[in-house]
Amino acid sequence: MRSKQITLKEYLRGPILDRNHLPLTDNSRSYALYGLPFEILRNHEGKSWDKELVFKGIASVLAKQAKGIDEDLVVSNLYNAMEKGKPIVRVAEDLNDDDINKINSLNLTGLVIAPLINRYKDDSLCTHLIGYVKGGEEVQGVAGIEKQYDHVLSDNTISPKLVSINDARGRPIQDLMFKIRSDLNSNQGSVVLTIDKRIQNIVEEAINPKVKKGVVVVMDIASKEIMA
């Protein structure tokens, strides 16, 4: 038996933490839809079918039920995963509760909804300090702490994973599918700032609605550490 897995994180990077080890990144969770292309196709064995048409049929049903589903993207992701021999692929993200309920009610073979850890929230704190990354095959920090300590944050292998156990033919074993596993003994590169998340939150809540342009700095005058 062989296990196949997909990372349940938006980016495979270490977290950025405040001085009390409270997370400034990787603290937002949404839900994503994952597909097993070979399991979907196996469900159509013995029938007269075209692989791409099978995926289009699945995608069409999903798109009609859930507003957060891009039909063309689902087909593309499933087909490309099949071509590359990938057993699991993420086909949709940021599903709302209504989407989740409707998709689950369909009971479609080869599809599973699982939590996805997002690196940033829309209302994240000190975004100007944290910076951001560029995605793609090679994720890399391009601004702020993400860039300055990219070599540390990219040295990370810890993340929850969606795992399917396959037989010798590469087919998922039904009773062993869709397990979520976390690697506990892996190395993780993280960055701890002198920022105090609680103070930073107070500052941002006070200044954002009232000050169009300006700077606020909160410093520990004894240690010279920047708190916010």
GROMACS elastic network, one bead per residue, 0.5 to 0.9 nm:
[ bonds ]
;  ai    aj funct       b0    kb
    1   165     6  0.66088   500
    1   166     6  0.55773   500
    1   168     6  0.59539   500
    1   170     6  0.84268   500
    2   164     6  0.84779   500
    2   165     6  0.57669   500
    2   166     6  0.51901   500
    2   167     6  0.65179   500
    2   168     6  0.73937   500
    2   170     6  0.76503   500
    3   163     6  0.64845   500
    3   164     6  0.56787   500
    3   166     6  0.58589   500
    3   167     6  0.87833   500
    3   172     6  0.87857   500
    4    86     6  0.84486   500
    4    87     6  0.67502   500
    4    88     6  0.74049   500
    4   162     6  0.82776   500
    4   163     6  0.55891   500
    4   164     6  0.53433   500
    4   165     6  0.63497   500
    4   166     6  0.72057   500
    4   172     6  0.88550   500
    5    87     6  0.81150   500
    5    88     6  0.68653   500
    5   161     6  0.60256   500
    5   162     6  0.53205   500
    5   164     6  0.63164   500
    5   165     6  0.87389   500
    6    88     6  0.65174   500
    6    89     6  0.70797   500
    6    90     6  0.81219   500
    6   160     6  0.87077   500
    6   161     6  0.54745   500
    6   162     6  0.53384   500
    6   163     6  0.67568   500
    7    10     6  0.81801   500
    7    11     6  0.86685   500
    7    12     6  0.77394   500
    7   116     6  0.87123   500
    7   159     6  0.65316   500
    7   160     6  0.62580   500
    7   162     6  0.65220   500
    7   163     6  0.89662   500
    8    11     6  0.87414   500
    8    12     6  0.89018   500
    8    32     6  0.88627   500
    8   114     6  0.79174   500
    8   115     6  0.69197   500
    8   116     6  0.50432   500
    8   117     6  0.63242   500
    8   159     6  0.68127   500
    8   160     6  0.55238   500
    8   161     6  0.52723   500
    8   162     6  0.66289   500
    8   180     6  0.88592   500
    9    12     6  0.62526   500
    9    13     6  0.86983   500
    9    26     6  0.82750   500
    9   115     6  0.87453   500
    9   116     6  0.55100   500
    9   118     6  0.62149   500
    9   119     6  0.76996   500
    9   159     6  0.66716   500
    9   160     6  0.72988   500
    9   161     6  0.82817   500
   10    13     6  0.89443   500
   10    26     6  0.86230   500
   10   116     6  0.68345   500
   10   117     6  0.59965   500
   10   118     6  0.50606   500
   10   119     6  0.61989   500
   11    14     6  0.89126   500
   11    26     6  0.89693   500
   11   117     6  0.85280   500
   11   118     6  0.76199   500
   11   119     6  0.67710   500
   11   133     6  0.89815   500
   11   135     6  0.78356   500
   11   139     6  0.72248   500
   12   139     6  0.80932   500
   12   153     6  0.88481   500
   12   154     6  0.72777   500
   12   156     6  0.67972   500
   12   157     6  0.70125   500
   12   158     6  0.78031   500
   12   159     6  0.71272   500
   13    26     6  0.89933   500
   13   119     6  0.86983   500
   13   139     6  0.85841   500
   13   150     6  0.88937   500
   13   152     6  0.88370   500
   13   153     6  0.52897   500
   13   154     6  0.50499   500
   13   155     6  0.71020   500
   13   156     6  0.55091   500
   13   157     6  0.76447   500
   13   158     6  0.82494   500
   13   159     6  0.87015   500
   13   188     6  0.82876   500
   13   189     6  0.76736   500
   13   190     6  0.82126   500
   14    25     6  0.88897   500
   14    26     6  0.85339   500
   14   152     6  0.77054   500
   14   154     6  0.65011   500
   14   155     6  0.71656   500
   14   156     6  0.54257   500
   14   157     6  0.81836   500
   14   158     6  0.78407   500
   14   188     6  0.59919   500
   14   189     6  0.50851   500
   14   191     6  0.76391   500
   15    23     6  0.67781   500
   15    24     6  0.74321   500
   15    25     6  0.56730   500
   15    26     6  0.61825   500
   15    27     6  0.89680   500
   15   119     6  0.82480   500
   15   153     6  0.70113   500
   15   188     6  0.86933   500
   15   189     6  0.76684   500
   15   190     6  0.51683   500
   15   191     6  0.66800   500
   15   192     6  0.86095   500
   16    21     6  0.85650   500
   16    22     6  0.86392   500
   16    23     6  0.61525   500
   16    24     6  0.55581   500
   16    25     6  0.55933   500
   16    26     6  0.80914   500
   16   130     6  0.78876   500
   16   145     6  0.83113   500
   16   146     6  0.84890   500
   16   153     6  0.80964   500
   16   190     6  0.59287   500
   16   192     6  0.60593   500
   16   193     6  0.74803   500
   17    20     6  0.75498   500
   17    22     6  0.53665   500
   17    24     6  0.52994   500
   17    25     6  0.72419   500
   17   190     6  0.75279   500
   17   191     6  0.61278   500
   17   193     6  0.61472   500
   17   194     6  0.89579   500
   17   195     6  0.84625   500
   17   197     6  0.86779   500
   18    21     6  0.51139   500
   18    22     6  0.53247   500
   18    23     6  0.64030   500
   18    24     6  0.65768   500
   18   191     6  0.85141   500
   18   192     6  0.55927   500
   18   194     6  0.62336   500
   18   195     6  0.52187   500
   18   196     6  0.55684   500
   18   197     6  0.58897   500
   19    22     6  0.73458   500
   19   192     6  0.60708   500
   19   193     6  0.54772   500
   19   195     6  0.57351   500
   19   196     6  0.56750   500
   19   197     6  0.78486   500
   19   227     6  0.84707   500
   20    23     6  0.88568   500
   20   192     6  0.84223   500
   20   193     6  0.89280   500
   20   194     6  0.86432   500
   20   195     6  0.87078   500
   20   196     6  0.70369   500
   20   197     6  0.81125   500
   21    24     6  0.88889   500
   21   192     6  0.67890   500
   21   193     6  0.86192   500
   22   196     6  0.85838   500
   22   197     6  0.70808   500
   23    26     6  0.68252   500
   23    27     6  0.62274   500
   23   197     6  0.84014   500
   24    27     6  0.69815   500
   24   119     6  0.88502   500
   24   120     6  0.83251   500
   24   124     6  0.73976   500
   24   125     6  0.69167   500
   24   126     6  0.83553   500
   24   130     6  0.82426   500
   24   197     6  0.75534   500
   25    28     6  0.77765   500
   25   118     6  0.80892   500
   25   119     6  0.51749   500
   25   120     6  0.57502   500
   25   121     6  0.80679   500
   25   124     6  0.79527   500
   25   130     6  0.85378   500
   26    29     6  0.80693   500
   26   117     6  0.61532   500
   26   118     6  0.55985   500
   26   120     6  0.64213   500
   26   121     6  0.85606   500
   27   117     6  0.71258   500
   27   118     6  0.70189   500
   27   119     6  0.68530   500
   27   120     6  0.74824   500
   27   121     6  0.78432   500
   28   116     6  0.84851   500
   28   117     6  0.58881   500
   28   118     6  0.51997   500
   28   119     6  0.67563   500
   28   120     6  0.66914   500
   28   121     6  0.60078   500
   29   115     6  0.65264   500
   29   116     6  0.56286   500
   29   118     6  0.57029   500
   29   119     6  0.87700   500
   29   121     6  0.89122   500
   30    93     6  0.76718   500
   30    94     6  0.56176   500
   30    95     6  0.71120   500
   30    96     6  0.82388   500
   30   114     6  0.86850   500
   30   115     6  0.57642   500
   30   116     6  0.52316   500
   30   117     6  0.65015   500
   30   118     6  0.70278   500
   31    92     6  0.88079   500
   31    93     6  0.62792   500
   31    94     6  0.55364   500
   31    95     6  0.54319   500
   31    96     6  0.75148   500
   31    97     6  0.89437   500
   31   100     6  0.81977   500
   31   113     6  0.67039   500
   31   114     6  0.57177   500
   31   116     6  0.53152   500
   31   117     6  0.83726   500
   32    90     6  0.70602   500
   32    91     6  0.76466   500
   32    92     6  0.55691   500
   32    94     6  0.59451   500
   32    95     6  0.60411   500
   32   100     6  0.89732   500
   32   112     6  0.85038   500
   32   113     6  0.56942   500
   32   114     6  0.57272   500
   32   115     6  0.61880   500
   32   116     6  0.60569   500
   33    89     6  0.86841   500
   33    90     6  0.59726   500
   33    91     6  0.57121   500
   33    92     6  0.50338   500
   33    93     6  0.63118   500
   33    94     6  0.87933   500
   33    95     6  0.77764   500
   33   100     6  0.87594   500
   33   111     6  0.70060   500
   33   112     6  0.58730   500
   33   114     6  0.66099   500
   33   115     6  0.88246   500
   34    88     6  0.67273   500
   34    89     6  0.55246   500
   34    91     6  0.55127   500
   34    92     6  0.71342   500
   34    93     6  0.89802   500
   34   110     6  0.83270   500
   34   111     6  0.57309   500
   34   112     6  0.53148   500
   34   113     6  0.61437   500
   34   114     6  0.74990   500
   35    39     6  0.85031   500
   35    40     6  0.80045   500
   35    74     6  0.87526   500
   35    77     6  0.87203   500
   35    78     6  0.68875   500
   35    87     6  0.82438   500
   35    88     6  0.57328   500
   35    89     6  0.54318   500
   35    90     6  0.63066   500
   35    91     6  0.64170   500
   35   109     6  0.89985   500
   35   110     6  0.56779   500
   35   112     6  0.65309   500
   35   113     6  0.88894   500
   36    39     6  0.53557   500
   36    40     6  0.62720   500
   36    41     6  0.88094   500
   36    78     6  0.76578   500
   36    81     6  0.86408   500
   36    82     6  0.87324   500
   36    86     6  0.83114   500
   36    87     6  0.54640   500
   36    89     6  0.65934   500
   36   109     6  0.86056   500
   36   111     6  0.63417   500
   36   112     6  0.85122   500
   36   172     6  0.86152   500
   37    40     6  0.50764   500
   37    41     6  0.62490   500
   37    42     6  0.85774   500
   37    55     6  0.81055   500
   37    78     6  0.56097   500
   37    79     6  0.73969   500
   37    81     6  0.70358   500
   37    82     6  0.59104   500
   37    86     6  0.81239   500
   37    87     6  0.64598   500
   37    88     6  0.70454   500
   37    89     6  0.80031   500
   37   110     6  0.68639   500
   37   111     6  0.87650   500
   38    41     6  0.50214   500
   38    42     6  0.59486   500
   38    43     6  0.85923   500
   38    82     6  0.68520   500
   38    85     6  0.87066   500
   38    86     6  0.87373   500
   38    87     6  0.65455   500
   38    88     6  0.87324   500
   38   110     6  0.79369   500
   38   170     6  0.85626   500
   38   171     6  0.70873   500
   38   172     6  0.85490   500
   39    43     6  0.63606   500
   39    87     6  0.82322   500
   39   109     6  0.70849   500
   39   110     6  0.51490   500
   39   111     6  0.87728   500
   39   171     6  0.67961   500
   39   172     6  0.69402   500
   40    43     6  0.53559   500
   40    44     6  0.71349   500
   40    54     6  0.80826   500
   40    55     6  0.80327   500
   40    58     6  0.87175   500
   40   108     6  0.84824   500
   40   109     6  0.59620   500
   40   111     6  0.79907   500
   41    44     6  0.52720   500
   41    45     6  0.67569   500
   41    51     6  0.70430   500
   41    54     6  0.72671   500
   41    55     6  0.83722   500
   41   110     6  0.86349   500
   42    45     6  0.52119   500
   42    46     6  0.89595   500
   42   171     6  0.84568   500
   43    46     6  0.88961   500
   43   109     6  0.71242   500
   43   110     6  0.84299   500
   44    47     6  0.57997   500
   44    48     6  0.82812   500
   44    49     6  0.75208   500
   44    54     6  0.80766   500
   45    48     6  0.82647   500
   45    49     6  0.85734   500
   46    49     6  0.88175   500
   49    52     6  0.87511   500
   49    53     6  0.71280   500
   49    54     6  0.68936   500
   50    53     6  0.51829   500
   50    54     6  0.62409   500
   50    55     6  0.88778   500
   51    54     6  0.51461   500
   51    55     6  0.65213   500
   51    56     6  0.87061   500
   51    79     6  0.80364   500
   52    55     6  0.51638   500
   52    56     6  0.61319   500
   52    57     6  0.85965   500
   52    75     6  0.73951   500
   52    78     6  0.88467   500
   52    79     6  0.67241   500
   53    57     6  0.60393   500
   53    58     6  0.86282   500
   53    75     6  0.89523   500
   54    57     6  0.51108   500
   54    58     6  0.63960   500
   54    59     6  0.86552   500
   55    58     6  0.51219   500
   55    59     6  0.60585   500
   55    60     6  0.84706   500
   55    74     6  0.78091   500
   55    75     6  0.54493   500
   55    76     6  0.86777   500
   55    78     6  0.68638   500
   55    79     6  0.72908   500
   56    60     6  0.59243   500
   56    61     6  0.85839   500
   56    71     6  0.76240   500
   56    72     6  0.79906   500
   56    74     6  0.81140   500
   56    75     6  0.57081   500
   57    60     6  0.51460   500
   57    61     6  0.63549   500
   57    62     6  0.87055   500
   57    75     6  0.89316   500
   58    61     6  0.53259   500
   58    62     6  0.62940   500
   58    63     6  0.87069   500
   58    71     6  0.88325   500
   58    74     6  0.85574   500
   58    75     6  0.82365   500
   58   108     6  0.81544   500
   59    62     6  0.50676   500
   59    63     6  0.60356   500
   59    64     6  0.85963   500
   59    69     6  0.81726   500
   59    70     6  0.80106   500
   59    71     6  0.50394   500
   59    72     6  0.74955   500
   59    73     6  0.85609   500
   59    74     6  0.58176   500
   59    75     6  0.61974   500
   60    63     6  0.51649   500
   60    64     6  0.62346   500
   60    65     6  0.87322   500
   60    71     6  0.60408   500
   60    72     6  0.88755   500
   61    64     6  0.53403   500
   61    65     6  0.64551   500
   61    66     6  0.87596   500
   61    71     6  0.88100   500
   61   106     6  0.87055   500
   62    65     6  0.52600   500
   62    66     6  0.59737   500
   62    67     6  0.87199   500
   62    69     6  0.66643   500
   62    70     6  0.87194   500
   62    71     6  0.74720   500
   62    74     6  0.89716   500
   62   102     6  0.86592   500
   62   103     6  0.67723   500
   62   106     6  0.85293   500
   63    66     6  0.53139   500
   63    67     6  0.64022   500
   63    68     6  0.76092   500
   63    69     6  0.51191   500
   63    70     6  0.64655   500
   63    71     6  0.56175   500
   64    67     6  0.73222   500
   64    69     6  0.84704   500
   64    71     6  0.89791   500
   65    69     6  0.85164   500
   65    99     6  0.72126   500
   65   102     6  0.60562   500
   65   103     6  0.68879   500
   65   106     6  0.88015   500
   66    69     6  0.57687   500
   66    95     6  0.83970   500
   66    96     6  0.89282   500
   66    98     6  0.74929   500
   66   100     6  0.79144   500
   66   102     6  0.66560   500
   66   103     6  0.70162   500
   67    70     6  0.81278   500
   67    95     6  0.87310   500
   67    98     6  0.88964   500
   67    99     6  0.68421   500
   68    92     6  0.76747   500
   68    93     6  0.78019   500
   68    94     6  0.73447   500
   68    95     6  0.59452   500
   68    96     6  0.75671   500
   68    99     6  0.67954   500
   69    72     6  0.89933   500
   69    73     6  0.82083   500
   69    74     6  0.76597   500
   69    91     6  0.85539   500
   69    92     6  0.62291   500
   69    93     6  0.81876   500
   69    95     6  0.81019   500
   69    99     6  0.84398   500
   70    73     6  0.53244   500
   70    74     6  0.63021   500
   70    75     6  0.88883   500
   70    91     6  0.87258   500
   70    92     6  0.74053   500
   71    74     6  0.52772   500
   71    75     6  0.64689   500
   71    76     6  0.87371   500
   72    75     6  0.52314   500
   72    76     6  0.61274   500
   72    77     6  0.86124   500
   73    76     6  0.50252   500
   73    77     6  0.60058   500
   73    78     6  0.84782   500
   73    91     6  0.69462   500
   73    92     6  0.79024   500
   74    77     6  0.52758   500
   74    78     6  0.61256   500
   74    79     6  0.84785   500
   74    90     6  0.86634   500
   74    91     6  0.50877   500
   74    92     6  0.69702   500
   75    78     6  0.53163   500
   75    79     6  0.59769   500
   75    80     6  0.84166   500
   75    91     6  0.83145   500
   76    79     6  0.52607   500
   76    80     6  0.59460   500
   76    81     6  0.83932   500
   76    91     6  0.86108   500
   77    80     6  0.52846   500
   77    81     6  0.60246   500
   77    82     6  0.85676   500
   77    89     6  0.69325   500
   77    90     6  0.74192   500
   77    91     6  0.58715   500
   78    81     6  0.51871   500
   78    82     6  0.62145   500
   78    83     6  0.87265   500
   78    88     6  0.86614   500
   78    89     6  0.69221   500
   78    90     6  0.85356   500
   78    91     6  0.71664   500
   79    82     6  0.51042   500
   79    83     6  0.62376   500
   79    84     6  0.87161   500
   80    83     6  0.50344   500
   80    84     6  0.62108   500
   80    85     6  0.85102   500
   80    86     6  0.84269   500
   81    84     6  0.51621   500
   81    85     6  0.59808   500
   81    87     6  0.70613   500
   81    88     6  0.74111   500
   81    89     6  0.64853   500
   82    85     6  0.50201   500
   82    86     6  0.59791   500
   82    87     6  0.73049   500
   83    86     6  0.77548   500
   84    87     6  0.89977   500
   86    89     6  0.70528   500
   87   164     6  0.84325   500
   87   170     6  0.79735   500
   87   171     6  0.83404   500
   87   172     6  0.83821   500
   88   162     6  0.86615   500
   88   163     6  0.86356   500
   88   164     6  0.82015   500
   90    93     6  0.77165   500
   92    95     6  0.74873   500
   93   116     6  0.80765   500
   94   116     6  0.84753   500
   95    98     6  0.80321   500
   95    99     6  0.57840   500
   95   100     6  0.63690   500
   96    99     6  0.52769   500
   96   100     6  0.62673   500
   96   101     6  0.87774   500
   97   100     6  0.50696   500
   97   101     6  0.61943   500
   97   102     6  0.86405   500
   98   101     6  0.52589   500
   98   102     6  0.62271   500
   98   103     6  0.86012   500
   99   102     6  0.52684   500
   99   103     6  0.60765   500
   99   104     6  0.85228   500
  100   103     6  0.52452   500
  100   104     6  0.60659   500
  100   105     6  0.85396   500
  100   113     6  0.74091   500
  101   104     6  0.52348   500
  101   105     6  0.61728   500
  101   106     6  0.89448   500
  102   105     6  0.51258   500
  102   106     6  0.66761   500
  103   106     6  0.53693   500
  103   107     6  0.73588   500
  103   108     6  0.80597   500
  103   111     6  0.89986   500
  103   113     6  0.85312   500
  104   107     6  0.57253   500
  104   108     6  0.78811   500
  104   112     6  0.82646   500
  104   113     6  0.80832   500
  105   108     6  0.84685   500
  107   111     6  0.83659   500
  108   111     6  0.61869   500
  108   112     6  0.87094   500
  109   112     6  0.85606   500
  112   178     6  0.73629   500
  114   162     6  0.78515   500
  114   178     6  0.87877   500
  114   180     6  0.85838   500
  117   160     6  0.88299   500
  118   121     6  0.72479   500
  120   123     6  0.83000   500
  120   124     6  0.63292   500
  120   127     6  0.89079   500
  120   132     6  0.87443   500
  121   125     6  0.86853   500
  123   127     6  0.88119   500
  124   127     6  0.62741   500
  125   128     6  0.85678   500
  125   129     6  0.88494   500
  125   130     6  0.85461   500
  125   197     6  0.77914   500
  125   200     6  0.71142   500
  125   201     6  0.67224   500
  125   204     6  0.76737   500
  126   129     6  0.53229   500
  126   130     6  0.63035   500
  126   131     6  0.85843   500
  126   200     6  0.73412   500
  126   201     6  0.86366   500
  126   204     6  0.82142   500
  126   228     6  0.83985   500
  127   130     6  0.50734   500
  127   131     6  0.57906   500
  127   132     6  0.80248   500
  127   144     6  0.85909   500
  128   131     6  0.56073   500
  128   132     6  0.88506   500
  128   143     6  0.86938   500
  128   144     6  0.69715   500
  129   143     6  0.84835   500
  129   144     6  0.53446   500
  129   145     6  0.63795   500
  129   146     6  0.88536   500
  130   143     6  0.76330   500
  130   144     6  0.51130   500
  130   146     6  0.60561   500
  130   147     6  0.87651   500
  131   141     6  0.77286   500
  131   142     6  0.73084   500
  131   145     6  0.59821   500
  131   146     6  0.56780   500
  131   147     6  0.73715   500
  132   140     6  0.86935   500
  132   141     6  0.59972   500
  132   142     6  0.61495   500
  132   143     6  0.56023   500
  132   144     6  0.69676   500
  132   145     6  0.81907   500
  132   146     6  0.58974   500
  132   147     6  0.76997   500
  133   139     6  0.66064   500
  133   140     6  0.53418   500
  133   142     6  0.53443   500
  133   143     6  0.71159   500
  133   146     6  0.65294   500
  133   147     6  0.75977   500
  134   138     6  0.81669   500
  134   139     6  0.56792   500
  134   140     6  0.55779   500
  134   141     6  0.64320   500
  134   142     6  0.66598   500
  135   138     6  0.66645   500
  135   140     6  0.70482   500
  136   139     6  0.60223   500
  136   140     6  0.89738   500
  139   154     6  0.81595   500
  140   146     6  0.78629   500
  140   147     6  0.73353   500
  140   150     6  0.67159   500
  140   154     6  0.77508   500
  141   144     6  0.78933   500
  141   145     6  0.79140   500
  141   148     6  0.76835   500
  141   149     6  0.80063   500
  141   150     6  0.55400   500
  141   153     6  0.88129   500
  141   154     6  0.87790   500
  142   145     6  0.89388   500
  142   146     6  0.66358   500
  142   148     6  0.84320   500
  142   150     6  0.85342   500
  143   146     6  0.59283   500
  143   148     6  0.74322   500
  144   147     6  0.54415   500
  144   148     6  0.62353   500
  144   149     6  0.86133   500
  145   149     6  0.57513   500
  145   150     6  0.76448   500
  145   191     6  0.84832   500
  146   149     6  0.57469   500
  146   150     6  0.54694   500
  146   153     6  0.74211   500
  147   151     6  0.83946   500
  148   151     6  0.80504   500
  149   152     6  0.53271   500
  149   153     6  0.62315   500
  149   154     6  0.84858   500
  149   190     6  0.89414   500
  149   191     6  0.75555   500
  150   153     6  0.51213   500
  150   154     6  0.57357   500
  150   155     6  0.83554   500
  151   154     6  0.55584   500
  151   155     6  0.64981   500
  151   189     6  0.85875   500
  152   155     6  0.53525   500
  152   156     6  0.79671   500
  152   188     6  0.86609   500
  152   189     6  0.51396   500
  152   190     6  0.64874   500
  152   191     6  0.74167   500
  153   156     6  0.64266   500
  153   188     6  0.79183   500
  153   189     6  0.50102   500
  153   190     6  0.54932   500
  153   191     6  0.70689   500
  154   157     6  0.85740   500
  154   188     6  0.87487   500
  154   189     6  0.69067   500
  154   190     6  0.87934   500
  155   187     6  0.76631   500
  155   188     6  0.63708   500
  155   189     6  0.51329   500
  155   190     6  0.83968   500
  156   159     6  0.85003   500
  156   186     6  0.79734   500
  156   187     6  0.60455   500
  156   189     6  0.51741   500
  156   190     6  0.80140   500
  157   183     6  0.81083   500
  157   186     6  0.61015   500
  157   187     6  0.61600   500
  157   188     6  0.61338   500
  157   189     6  0.85270   500
  158   182     6  0.72972   500
  158   183     6  0.57922   500
  158   184     6  0.72410   500
  158   185     6  0.82740   500
  158   186     6  0.58309   500
  158   187     6  0.67931   500
  158   188     6  0.60654   500
  159   181     6  0.85230   500
  159   182     6  0.60396   500
  159   183     6  0.66229   500
  159   184     6  0.89039   500
  160   180     6  0.65918   500
  160   181     6  0.55237   500
  160   183     6  0.69399   500
  161   179     6  0.81335   500
  161   180     6  0.55298   500
  161   181     6  0.52205   500
  161   182     6  0.62292   500
  161   183     6  0.83369   500
  162   177     6  0.88831   500
  162   178     6  0.59719   500
  162   179     6  0.57612   500
  162   181     6  0.65109   500
  163   176     6  0.87040   500
  163   177     6  0.68379   500
  163   178     6  0.55448   500
  163   179     6  0.51644   500
  163   180     6  0.60643   500
  163   181     6  0.69475   500
  164   172     6  0.60586   500
  164   173     6  0.75228   500
  164   174     6  0.88327   500
  164   176     6  0.64536   500
  164   178     6  0.53772   500
  164   179     6  0.65581   500
  165   170     6  0.86854   500
  165   171     6  0.81958   500
  165   172     6  0.55746   500
  165   173     6  0.58801   500
  165   174     6  0.85227   500
  165   175     6  0.89530   500
  165   176     6  0.57357   500
  165   177     6  0.60308   500
  165   178     6  0.83932   500
  165   179     6  0.87584   500
  166   169     6  0.74630   500
  166   170     6  0.50888   500
  166   173     6  0.54827   500
  166   174     6  0.89372   500
  166   176     6  0.83351   500
  166   177     6  0.83548   500
  167   170     6  0.52854   500
  167   171     6  0.54947   500
  167   172     6  0.63970   500
  167   173     6  0.64177   500
  168   171     6  0.74421   500
  169   172     6  0.88958   500
  171   174     6  0.89373   500
  172   175     6  0.87389   500
  172   176     6  0.75541   500
  172   177     6  0.63705   500
  173   176     6  0.54257   500
  173   177     6  0.61414   500
  174   177     6  0.55269   500
  174   178     6  0.89636   500
  175   178     6  0.88894   500
  176   179     6  0.71153   500
  183   186     6  0.60677   500
  184   187     6  0.87536   500
  192   195     6  0.84814   500
  193   196     6  0.81221   500
  193   226     6  0.88416   500
  193   227     6  0.88649   500
  194   225     6  0.61203   500
  194   226     6  0.59176   500
  194   227     6  0.58384   500
  194   228     6  0.83201   500
  195   198     6  0.88648   500
  195   199     6  0.80493   500
  195   200     6  0.71478   500
  195   225     6  0.81409   500
  195   226     6  0.60838   500
  195   228     6  0.53707   500
  196   199     6  0.54414   500
  196   200     6  0.60607   500
  196   201     6  0.85963   500
  196   226     6  0.85064   500
  196   227     6  0.51720   500
  196   228     6  0.63511   500
  197   201     6  0.60680   500
  197   202     6  0.87013   500
  197   227     6  0.82698   500
  197   228     6  0.77886   500
  198   201     6  0.51812   500
  198   202     6  0.64316   500
  198   203     6  0.88087   500
  198   228     6  0.89901   500
  199   202     6  0.50953   500
  199   203     6  0.62263   500
  199   204     6  0.86715   500
  199   218     6  0.83023   500
  199   227     6  0.70274   500
  199   228     6  0.62238   500
  200   203     6  0.51392   500
  200   204     6  0.61711   500
  200   205     6  0.85747   500
  200   218     6  0.86254   500
  200   227     6  0.73113   500
  201   204     6  0.52339   500
  201   205     6  0.60841   500
  201   206     6  0.85329   500
  201   228     6  0.85621   500
  202   205     6  0.52697   500
  202   206     6  0.61884   500
  202   207     6  0.87091   500
  203   206     6  0.51951   500
  203   207     6  0.61288   500
  203   208     6  0.83585   500
  203   216     6  0.75386   500
  203   217     6  0.88936   500
  203   218     6  0.87421   500
  203   228     6  0.73710   500
  204   207     6  0.52599   500
  204   208     6  0.56059   500
  204   209     6  0.87149   500
  205   208     6  0.58447   500
  205   209     6  0.73046   500
  206   209     6  0.69268   500
  206   210     6  0.71856   500
  206   211     6  0.86567   500
  207   210     6  0.53899   500
  207   211     6  0.53734   500
  207   212     6  0.83929   500
  207   214     6  0.86746   500
  207   216     6  0.82631   500
  208   211     6  0.59623   500
  208   212     6  0.74792   500
  209   212     6  0.79359   500
  211   214     6  0.65816   500
  216   228     6  0.77186   500
  217   226     6  0.72292   500
  217   227     6  0.76866   500
  217   228     6  0.57413   500
  218   225     6  0.87384   500
  218   226     6  0.60820   500
  218   227     6  0.53322   500
  219   222     6  0.86496   500
  219   223     6  0.83724   500
  219   224     6  0.60577   500
  219   225     6  0.57004   500
  219   227     6  0.53676   500
  219   228     6  0.71182   500
  220   223     6  0.56442   500
  220   224     6  0.51839   500
  220   225     6  0.53172   500
  220   226     6  0.64702   500
  220   227     6  0.67315   500
  221   224     6  0.50265   500
  221   225     6  0.74500   500
  222   225     6  0.80740   500
  223   226     6  0.88430   500
